[in-house]
Each structure stands twice: as structure tokens, then as C-alpha cells.
Amino acid sequence: MRVLAGVLLVVWLALGGFTGPYAGKLSQVAENDSSAFLPNSAESTQVAELQKKFQRDNAIPAIIVAERESGITEDDKKYLTDEVAGLEASPVIPAPKDGQAAQVVVLIDPSKDIKESVTEIRDGFEDGPEGLTVLVTGPAAQVADLSEAFGGIDGLLLVVAAAVVAVILLIVYRSPLLPIVVLLSAVFALGVASFAVYLLADNDVLALNGQSQGILFILVFGAATDYALLLVSRFREELRDTDDKFAAIRTAWRGTIEPIAASAGTVILGLLCLLFSDLDSNRGLGPVAAIGIAAALITTMTFLPAVLSLLGRGAFWPFAPKLGSPHPETTGLWGRIANFVRRKPRAIWIVTTLVLLVGAAFLPQLKASGTAQSDVFLTDVQSVAGQEVLSRHFPGGSGAPTYIIAEEGKTAELLEKAEVDGVATVRPAGTAEGLVSIEATLQDAPDSDAAVATVERIREAVKGIGDAKVGGQTATLLDTRTTSEHDRALIIPIVLVVIFLVLALLLRSLLAPLLLIATVVLSFAATMGVSALVFNHIFEFPGADPVVPLFGFVFLVALGIDYNIFLMTRVREEAHKLGTVDGTIRGLSVTGGVITSAGVVLAATFAALAVLPILFLAQLAFIVAFGVLLDTLLVRSLLVPALSVDIGGKIWWPSKLMKVTGQKS
């Protein structure tokens, strides 16, 4: 055993040294432009493909907008023209409304680094004429600002997550060594996961963006720490009963491999359900996050046992468990909570259910129909400020037109029909390979709800005319919202079925899985209801992307089931010896502390996502952090044990375990 532990340690140190740098390389293969979020089968995606026939390349526009309250002068126009000399740029266009602004559209080669290109343009306008404000906005600027916002993933996010985990572990175990060991296990897991994701993304096997990258980091740290807590807790428990540290780690490993593997498997299968999504960003997140969970499982069950077996009681210094010492789990706080559940099970599950229903009642207040692109950022960025200037002086859709592509020969009819409410101008944009392209400039900002409504009117007006299709930035936003709502309706039932099958196989029961899923779904509904109140009335967010509830569901249901798996597998183990009621009380007593600690760790690590100034990630951080705490402290600690005690042995129906008697069954 000592030799095996030593070999595993050496292997992991070598593997960690090789794969570790790849966590910092993921941003090199991440795509944060709009194409990374396109719905695969949507009309806007088809138009984006057809547009290649009309364009020399897939150049991305950046819009330079200049504003002077007293009016743009000839010197201002000359300054703008001189600064874009050498770039592929349009002429300077004065504002038709009031003459207080002018714009220049610069086309950026997509083969170049978009962020660097936009930064160079912005730097060139830093020392302009006095009184002239120059901003760079448009699709290219949005990509650059998104890249800047996600720039903290490799550094700040990891530091915050690691610091949070270290502090919690210090509080839980009061040991300076154990947090280092657990964090090292998480770092190795992140390295392995990053290496695998890097190879797959670099070879276009899966899509990676900044959102998926941030979630990967948090999931790996949270899951690796959760699994480590369960193994470490069982190891400490066994050290009180044996003097042989190798025997203790063997027993701990055997006692935790099933719940940890089942937990990881449930989360992995739940995440892989995202492959049914029609959005590239969702489809990419599924395997990316699943790889992270698998890496956390592997390091926890190989590297961590090897280190713990070599350290023995030293891992818990200076509060190492002594041979023959009492198990504090059964006499401390969780022992008292377990006895409380034994005394009043029905009252407890009724009250906790009512509390969750109150939270769920606010679910209809959640505004998840989508947000404007300008609302994506939680900090001031130039692309948003520039768009506001454009909207004040130009038609809102300037620089981001809506494209209508149809069969050649339908130009006149398309031009007439496309002039619906909300359209400022319509003009032909070229012909190619028997197709005609029509360019419509919208009156409203391209990422606004009003612009989305205009695109819907355009599509209805040109429907059936030469197989017309409508695309562009606003159409992509519309299709992404519609696809997200469809994905939500499709994927949520699939996740529930998958999790039910895993639980049924694990617990050898049909009733217990149904009850566990029902409690977690109720917890999710309560979480979303509370989130709606917080988002609307405390943070005053403008709304939420339709994908937020879907991601919240996948993470909360999969991770919430985690803690029920940790609890109920131990309850089932104890029920074989003690009966269901006594087994539940024993299982709650010995797992209460570790599962609560794991929940706090996961909530805290997900909360770290809020350090990135992106609305979607801030909302997901709150939803998962609050939901995990609610599930850990209320559902798993009170509701599930109370139901188990009140129902008794019948909860294992149709398993033979329902006939095992203890004090009561």
C-alpha cells in the first residue's frame, strides 16, 4: 500500500507539472464573438452562411463615433479621416439628425486578434481635438470588451476561488496542512481538465467561450473540494477506530467511492444533456463541464488517498483524531438535529415544504425573456457608451444592419415589403450566385427589444418572397432567445429522467428517487423565486437571458442531488443494520457536518463568479450559491430526513430493504 501511494504521488506530481499551464492557455482557444453563441439551425445562422457569398471575407465592423455638442467641424472630419488612413474604413458620415456627431465604420480582419485591433484603434483616438469625444463601438468593440471582461478568469477568479476554499477548510479542520493537500488535488484536477478541453477546443471538437471557461474553473474547484471533504471526513472517522492508517484509508475509500462516483456520474450525465441544445454555447458547456467533474473525481479517488495514506493522522495536525476517541458527529450539533428530526418528522417536512412553496410563489416575477447586449456588462465599457452616442444622433441600427437574402429578381418587392415600422432605411446590398442581399437599417439600437420586434415584423412581411431569410445582429439575438426557450423546455425533462434512472439504480428503489427529485425541484423553484426578488428589487438587474434558468436548473438539480446521494447512500448503508428510522438518524448525524461544509464550499466557489463583470455570470453565481445553501441547510438537513423517518421502510419500495426492521420501520 505504501509503495502504491508513493507511485501515485510521483505520477500526479509529474502530471500536474505538465498539465498545469494549460489552465492559463484556455483563453487562447476560447471564442467570445457572437458566432460562438449562434443557434445551429436558426434563420440568422443560415443568413450568416449565405452572406459569405456577398463578402470578400468575414470582416467584423467596428464603429468609430465622434460627438461634439456644438457640432462636428471640418477639422473634426479631417482628424477622423486621417486617423483611419490605412485601415479599411468608410467615409466620415455626419449625423443626419443634428450634426453633433459623425461615424466611421472600420472593417477588421477576423484572422487578426479582435481585441488587439480594437485597442489599437482606441489608442489612436486618445489625443483628439479638445471638446471632441471619440468612442469605438459596434460588433468588434463588443467582442473586445467581452474579452477584457473575461480576462480575469486566468488570475483573479482562480485566486478568489482558491482563497475561499482555503479559508473554509481552515475553519472546518483547523489544520494548516489539510487545506494545502485538498487545494493541490483541485489544482491537479483543473490542470487535467484544462489540458483535455484545450486539445478538444483547439481541434474544433467542442466550442469554448469565456462563460464556459469560468464555469469550468469554479466547478472543478467546488466539486474536487466537495468530494475531498467526503473522503477526508470518512478517513478521520475511521482513524478513531483503527491504528492502521492504510486500513483506515482503504475503508474510507470503499465507503465513499460509490456515493462520490454516483454523484459525479449524475452531474456528468446532467451536464451532457446540454448536448441536446441548439445553441453552440450550451452544447459546448456540457462536455467542458463534464470533463471538469470527471477530472475532480479522478484526482479525489487517486491522488488524495495516496497523500492521506502517507500522512495519516499528521494530515489533521494539530487536532488529529485519537484512537478510541468518541465520534463527535453523533453527540454534537448534528446529533441534536438528528434527534429533533426523529421527534417531529411530520411537522418538520410540512413546515419546510411550506417555506419552499412561499419562495417558489415568486417564480413568475423572474424576467428571463432576454436582455440587450449593452446590459451584458456590469461595468462601464466603451462599446456600450458608444452605442448610446450612436442612438442619440443616428438611426439606432447604424453599423449593424439587418440583412434580407432571397432569390435574385425579387429586389423591388423586398424593398417595398421590408419598409415596416421601425426600419429607418432599406437599400440593395449586392447580388451573388442568383441571390440578392437587402440591407435594412433599424431605427432602434440593434440589441434592444424594439429592434427585435422590428425584425419579427420584417420576417413576417417578406415571408414567402423568393425564399427570403432575415439575419444580422438583431436577428441573431431574436433567434438565440427563441432557441434558449426551446432548449429549456426540451432539456429540463431529459435531465429529470436521467437523474431518476441514476438514483433508482443507486438506491435500488423507485419511491426514494421520486421523493428526492421532487424535493430538489421544489428547492430550485424556491431559489428562482427568491432570485427574482433579489434581481428585481435589490440589484435592479434589467432582466436575464433565457439560458439563465436552464443553467440554474442543470447545476442546482445535479448538484443538489449530490448532497442527497451523499446522505441517502449512507442512510441505506446504516438501514441494513439499524432499520430505516435509526439508519436515517445515524446517517444524518455522521454526514451532516461534512455535507454542510461541502455545500458552503460549493456555494462560496460559485459566488466567486461574481468577480467577473458579466451579468449572466453574476446571476448564475447568486442562483447556484443561494440554491446550494438552501438545499444543503434546509432540504438535505431537514426535509429529506424528516420524510424518510415519517415514511419509514416504505421509502425503499420495492426493494427488500423496506422489510428490514430496526427501532421502527
N, C-alpha and C positions, 0 to 999 in steps of 0.2 A: 504493500500500500504506500509506503514511504517513497519507494522508487517511482511508482506511477505518478504520485503527486509531484515529485521533482521534475519528471519528464514533462508533465502537463504545464508546469510553471515555466520551464525553459521554452517550450513551444509557443506559449502565449506571449511571452516577452518578445520573442522574435517576430511573431505575427503582428503584435501591437506596434512594434517599431516600423514594420513595413507598411501596414495599412493606415496607421495614424494620420499621416499627412494628407490622406485623401479627403478628410473632413473639410479641410481648407480649400480643396480643389473643386468641390461640387459646384460652386458658383460659376466655374468656367464652362460647365455643360448645362447650366440652368437657362431656360428661356423665359423672359418676363414680358415679351411683347404680346399683343392681342392674339397672334396666331397660336400661342400656347394655350389659349382658352377657347378656341373656336369649337362649336358643336360640329361633329363629324358630318352629319347628314343634312344640316340646315341649309336653307336657301342662300344665306350670306356666305357660307363656305363655298358653295358652287360658284357664286359670283366671283369670289376671290380667286378661284382657279381659272375662270373664264377671262378675268382681267389680264392675265398673263399674255393673252393673245394681243392685247392692245398696248402693252408696255414693253419698252426695251429691257427693263429689269424690274425688280420689285422694290424700287426706291421708296423710302419712307419719308414723308414730308415733315419738316419742322417749320413752324410759322413764326417769323420774327415780327413782332408787333411793337410799334413805337407810338407813344402818346405825348402830346403837348397841349395843355389846357388852352393856350392862346391860339392854337392852330399850328399844323405842320408847315414848316417853312421850306423854301427851296434848298437851303443849306442842309436841313434835316434829310431831305430826299437824297441829296448828293452824298451825305455821310452814309446813309443806309446802302446806297448803290456801291460806294467804294468798299465798304466793309465786306460785302458778299461777292466782290470781284474774285473770280477764280473758282467760285462754287456754282453748282447747277441751280440757279435761282431764277425766279420770275422777276419781272419789273416791279418797281415800287408801286403799290396800289393805294391811293389815298382813300380815306373813309368817305363813303358816299353820303353819310348822314350829316356830318358836321365839320369834316375836315380837320378834326382834332387828332386824328390817328392815321397811321399808314401801316401796311403789312407787306412782307416779302416772304414768299414760300421757297424754302431751300429743300432740295431732294437729297437725301442721304443714302449713300451706297450701303445696302444691307449686309454686304460682306465685311464692312468695317465695324468696329466697336461703336454701337449707337451711343452709349453713354459718353465715351471719349469725344465723339464727333460733336455732340450737343454741347458738351463742356467747352470745347474749343470755340464754338460759335458764341456761347455766352460770354466767355472771357474776352472775346474780341469787341464786345459792346460795353465793357465796364467803364470806359472813359469817354463817354459820349458828350455831345454838346450840353451845356447847362440847361436844365429845365426839361430835357427830353428823357422820358422813361422808356427803356427798351427791354422787352421780355421775350423769351423764346418758349413757345408753346406748341401745340399740335401733337400728333401721334408719336413722333420721335422723342419729343420732350417728355411725354408721359412715360415712355419706356425708360428714359434716362433717370427720371425721378423715382420710378419703381425700383430700378437697380440700386439707386442710392439708399432708398428706404430699407432694402433687403441687405444692404452692406454690413449691417450689424450682426448678421446671422453667424458668421465665422468667429466673431470675437465676443461682442457684448452678450449675445444670447447664451453662448456656452458658459461664459464666466458667471452670469447670473444664475443659470440653472445649477451649475456645479456648487456655487456658494450656498444656494438654498438647500440643496441635498445635504451638504456637509454640516450645516448648522442643525438641521433636523436630526441627523444621525448622531451628532454630538449630544443633543438633548435626550434622545431615546436611549442610547447605550452608554453615555458618559465615558466613552473610550476615545482616546486620540488616534488609535491605530485602526480601528474598525472602519471609520468613515473613509480613510485612505484606501483600504482594501476594496470597499464597495464602489467607490468612485473610480478606482482603477479598472474594476470589472466593467463599469458603464462606459468608460473611455475606450476600452478594448472592443466592446460591442459596437460603439459608434464607428470606430475605425473599420471594422469588418463590414458593417452595413454600408458605410460611405464608399469603400472600395468596390463592393458589388454594384451599388447604384451608379457609381461613376462609370464603370465599364458598360453597363446596360444603357445608360443615357448617352454615352459617347458613341455608342454603336447604333443609336436610334431604336433600341428595343423598347424603351419606355420614355415617357415625357417627364421632365423635371422642371419645376419652376420654383421661385423663391418661397411661395407658400408651402409647397411640399417639403422643401428643404428644411424650413423652420420647424414644421410639424415632425419631421423625421428626427431631428436633434432632440426635441422635447420628449417624444415617445420613447426613444431609446433610453434616455436618462431616467425617465419615470418608470418604465417597465423593468429595466435592469435593476433599479433600486427596489422596486416592489418585490420582484422575485427573490432578490438577495435578502430582503427582510424576512421573508417566509422561511428560507433555508437557515439563516443565521439564528432566528428565533427557535427553530426546532433543534438546531445544534446546541444552543445554550440549554434548552430543556433536557436534552439527552446527557449533557455533561454533568448534570445534577445526579444522574442515575448510574453513571459508569466512569471509571478512572481511565479508560482506554479512549483516547481522542479519535483514533481511527475507527473504532467500533461506533463511537458517537456520530461521526460524520457519515458512516455507512447507513446507520439507522435514520439519520436526518435526511439523507439523500433519498432513501427509499420511501420515506414518509411524505416527501414533498414533490417528488418527480411527477406523480400523477396529477395533483392539482395545478402545479406550475405548467406542465405540458398541456393540460386541458385548457387552462386559462390562456396560454399563448396561442394554442390552436384555435380557440374561439375567436380571439381578437384577429388573428391572421385571416380566418375564413370570413369574418365580418368585413374586414378591410378589402378583401379580394372581391367582395360583392360590388365594390365600386367599379369593377371592370365592366359591369352592365351599363355604366353611364355612357351617354353620347358626347360628353364633354372631355376633351383631351386632358384637361387639368385634373378632373376627377379620376379618369382612368389611370393616369399616371400616379396619383397619390396612393391608390390601392396597393399595387406591388411595392412601391417605395416604402410605405409604412410597414407593410407585411415583412419585408426584408429586415427592417429595423427590429421588429418584435422577435423574429427568428434569431437574429444575432444576440439579442438580450437573453433569450432562452439558452442559447449555446454557451455563452460565457458564464452565465449563472450556474449552470449544471456541470461545468468542466473546470474553468479557471478558479472560480470561487471555492468549490470544495477542496481543490488542491491546496490553496493557500490556507484555508481554515484548518485542514488536517495537519499541516506543518506547524501552524501557530498554536493550535489547541486552545487552552484557557488563556494564553497570552493575548489572544485577539481581543479579549474583553477587559484587559488591564486598564485601570486598577480595580475594577469591580467584577473580577472573574467569578463565575459560579463555582461553588464548592461542592464536592462530592457529598451527597446525602442531605444537602440543604433543601428546605421546603420549596415547592413551586409557587412563586408569588402570584401566578396567574389565577389560581383558584381561591386565593384569600384576599386579594387586593380589590381594586375598583371593579374589575371585570367580574370577579366573583360575586360582588354585591349586585351588579347589574343583572347577572345571570339569575340570581335568586329572586330578584324583583320580577323578571320575566316569568319565572316559574309560578310566582304567587298570583299574578294578574295578567295572564296571557291575552284573554279576550278583550279586556279593557284597553290593553296596550295596542293591539293591532287595529282596533276600531278607531282609537284616537289618532294614531299615526296615519292611518288611511285618510281620515278627515282632514288632517293638516296638509297632506299632499294634494287632496282634492281642492282645497282652498287655493293653493298655489297654481294648480292646473286651470282653475277658473279664469285666470288672467291670460291664458294662452291666446285667445282670439285678438288680444291687443298687440301681438307681435307683428311688426311691419316688415315682412320679408319678401316684398314684391320686387326688390332691386333698388339700387342707388345709382346716382350719377357717378361717372368716372372721376369727377372732381371731388367727390366725397370719399374716395378710397383712402386719401391721405389724412392723417390726424395732425399733421404739422403743415405749416405754410410752405408750399412749393411753387416754383416759378411757372410750371405748366398750368396750374390752376389759376394763378394770378393773371397770367397772360390770356387765358380763355375768358376771364371776366372782362378784361380790357377789350378783347375782340367783340364780345357780345354787346358792349356798350356802343360801339361805333360801326360794326359791320353786321351783316346777317350772321346769326349765331353759328351756322354751319360752314362758314368760310374756312377753307383749308381742309375740311373733312366732308367732302360731298357724298351724297348718296348716289350709287350707280344703278342704272337700269340697263340690262343687257338682253337683247332679243334678236329675232331674225332680221336680217337686213331687208329694207323695204317697208318697215313699219315705223320709220322715224317720225313722220308727221303726226301719225296717230298717237304715238308715245308722248311726243312733246305736248300735245293737247291734253291728253288724259292725266299726265303727271303733274299738271298745274293745280294741285289740290290745296286746301287750306294748310298753311304752314310752310309752303315752298316759296322761297324768295325768287329764284331764277332757275330756268331749265335750259340746257343747251346740248347740242350734239357733241360727243367727245371722240368720235372716230369710228371707223369700220375695220373689220378684220375677219377673214375666213368666213364670210357670209353672215357675220353678226354686226350689230350696231350697238354702240355704247352711248347712253344718255347720262348726263351729269346734272343732278339736281342739288342746288344749294338750299339748305333749310334755313328758316328764319330764326330758329332756336338753337341753343348750344347742342352739339351733336350727342352729348351724353345726358340730356335732360329728358324728363318724362314727356314733355311736349313734343320733342323731336321724335321720340319713339312712337307716339301717337300719329305723327305725320307719316312716318314710314309705313305704318299699318294702313293708312289711307291710300298711300301710293300703291302699295301692293294690291289693294282691293280695286283700285282704278285701272291698273294695267293688266290685271289678271286675264289670261286668255289671249293677249295680243302678242302673237309671234313667240309664244313660249317665254314670255318676259319673266325675268328674275331680278329681284331687287336686293342689292347688297351695300357694303360700305360700313363705316364705323358704327353708325346708329343701328343699322340692320343687324350687325353682329351682336350688339348689346341686347336688342329685342330677342334674337334667336337664343342667346345664352340664357336669358331669363326664362323663356318658354321651355327650353331643354332642361334647365335645372328643376323646374316644377315637375316635368315629366319624370326625370330621374328620381326625384323624391318619392313619387307615387309608386314607382317600379321597385326601387332598391330596398325601401324600408320593409315591405313584406318579405322579400327574399332574405334579408338579414335575420328577421324573426324566425323564419323557418329553419335556417342554418343553425342558429343558436339553440333552438329547441331540439334539433336532432343531436347536437353535441351533448347537451345536458342529459337527454334521455339515455344516451349510451353511457355517459359517465356515472349517472346516479342510478341506472337500471330502474327507472321509474318514468311514468307518464304524467302523474299528477304534480310531483315536485317541480319538474321543469316548467309546467304551465304557470304555477304559482310564482316561481322565481322571475319568469319573463314578465308576468303581469305587474309584479312589484317594481321592476326596473323601468318598464314603460310608464307606469304611473309616476315614478320619480323623474323620468325625463320630461313628462308633461308639466309637472310642477316646476322643474328647473326652467323650462322655456317660458312659463307664465311669469315667474319671478324675473327672469331676464328681460321680458317685455317691459315690466315696470321700471327696471333699472335703466334700460336703454332709452326709454321714452321720457322719463321724468327726472333721472339723476344725471346721466351722461348726455342726454338730449341728442342722441345719435339721429341722423336723418332717415334711418331705416336700416335694412340688412339685405344682403344678397340672398336670393332664394336657396343657394347652396349651404348657407349657414345652418338652417335646421337639419339638413341632411347630414352634414359633417357632425353636428352636435349629437344627432341620434346614433350614428355609427360609433362614435367614440364613447358616448355615455352608456349605451346599451352593452357594447362589447366589454368596456372596462368595468361597468357596474356589475355585469355578470361575473367578472373576475373575482370580486370580493365574495359574492355568493358561492362561487365554486370553492374558494379557499375555506369558507365556513362549512358548507354542506358536505364536502368530501370528508372533513374532519368529524362532522356530526355523524355521517354514515359509518365512518370507521368506529366511532365510540358507540353507536347504536347497536352494532353487532354484539357488543359486550354488556351494555347497560340498558338497552331499550331506547326508544326514540326520545322520550322526555329527558331522561337523565343524560343520554348521549348529546342532546341539544344543549343542555346546560353546561356539560363538560366542554363541548366543542366551542361554545361561545366564550367560556371562561379562558380557555388556553389560546384562542385565536384573536380575542378582542383587541388586545394591545397591539399585536403585530399588524393586523389588518387596518386598524385605525391609523397607525403610523404610516402604513403603505398608502392609505388614502390621502393623508396630509402631504406626503411626499409628492404624489402624483398631482394633486391639486396645486401645490406650490410650483412645481416644474411647468405645468401648463400656464399658470399665471405669469410665468416669465415671458411668455409670448407677447405680453402687453408692452414689452420694452421696444418692440418694433412698431413704428408709427403707421400701421396699416389697420384700417377699420375692421376688415374681415378677421384678422388675427386677434385684435383686441376683443372682439365679440366672442370668438371661439375660446379665447383664454378664459373669459368670465364664465361662459356656459359650462365648459368642462370642469373648471376649478370648483365652481359652486355646486355643480351636479355631482361631482365625485364626493365632495364633503357631505352633501345631503344623503347620498346613497350609503356612504360609509357610516355616518353618525346616526342616521335615523332608520334607513331601510334595513341595512345588514345588522345593525346592533339591536334593533327593537322589533321592527315589523316582521322580518323573516323568522327570527327565533320564536316570537310570540305565536305566529301562525303554526310553526312546527310543533310547538308544545300543545296548542289548543287542538290541532287536528290529530296529533299523536301518530301512531304507526301507520295509519291510513295514508299519510303523505307519501309513502313509498309505493303506493299502488301502481302496478300489480306485482311488485317484487315480493319475494318471500320474506324480506326484511320486515314487512309490515306486521308479521306474526311474532317477531322477537319481542319478548316482554322484559321490562325492567321494573322500575318502581311503578310505572304506568305506561301503557302503550295504546 
